[in-house]
Amino acid sequence: MTDETAILDRYGVMGHPVSHSKSPVIHTLFAEQTDQHLKYELLDVPRDKLDTAVRQFQRSGGRGLNITVPHKARVVRLVDELSEEASIAGAVNTLVIEPERIVGHNTDGVGLVRDLISNWDYSVGGKRILVLGAGGATQGILGPLLELSPEELVIANRNVDKAKALADHFGTLGEVRALKFGELRDGDTYDLIINATSAGLQGDTPPFPRNAIDRRSTACYDLAYALRTTPFIAWAQQMDAARTRSGWGMLIEQAAESFRLWRGVMPDTGPVLKQLPVT
Ligand code: ATR
């Protein structure tokens, strides 16, 4: 059978909106590099159509999905089994699909940690970490970050009750405190500040906590990525943060882990990092 006539294994990303997603490009590069024959589609699915769309994809022989905004928490109810990471996070970004069974995974946290450690040479152990935001993105990264034994992890959010709920939930894994956004005191600086709010996506610049930055040492990481400098990174650079990085590397690393779960082969992220505007 030639490549043209072979039936390609189907994968895709489901979200809403999803047209901006770089996942098809990334997975196509991984497939070429590892000589895997597959097709990866963009699937724009509104909130109320998620259940039907996932079942339909399964019935038509689809092998795996990435799940993105706004479906990561909702899709948990649809799966037959959750990985440990997805269960701790309460959110799923990857589905491994078989005809009779769907397993939900969460590769976001692993993606962040690999980008920090392997691509950015940043070591989290013993560091003081401030996470801005308490939504689904924060849920996905707290478990893997706490596993690296930071000295302290503080979640700051506009709605402090959401931060407190996450601090309670993840408190069994390490020392986690919750603060209201903007409640940070003078001199309370952090080694690593991670922006996990969706404010930048809406073009908003919330009052990021300038007191939290120590010019000589604070590293600032934005889970968001964009072709231009993100508002959080622009702010961090203005504040003279020691180092800054946006979420391109995490995007590529979480995709690599999804690809490994689907195909049993770990792609080399290095060449793909070089092809995207990682800053
Ligand atoms: P995601 O799954 O991307 O995390 P989410 O669950 O809607 O999306 O969470 C978005 C996060 O960004 C929340 O922490 C939200 O703060 P609230 O919980 O107070 O709503 C935060 N966020 C969004 N826009 C913001 C803004 N303009 N200023 C501050 N925080 C903002």
Boltz pocket constraint, residues with backbone or C-beta under 6 A from the ligand:
constraints:
  - pocket:
      binder: B
      contacts: [[A, 69], [A, 132], [A, 133], [A, 134], [A, 135], [A, 136], [A, 137], [A, 138], [A, 157], [A, 158], [A, 159], [A, 162], [A, 181], [A, 196], [A, 197], [A, 198], [A, 199], [A, 204], [A, 205], [A, 206], [A, 207]]
      max_distance: 6.0
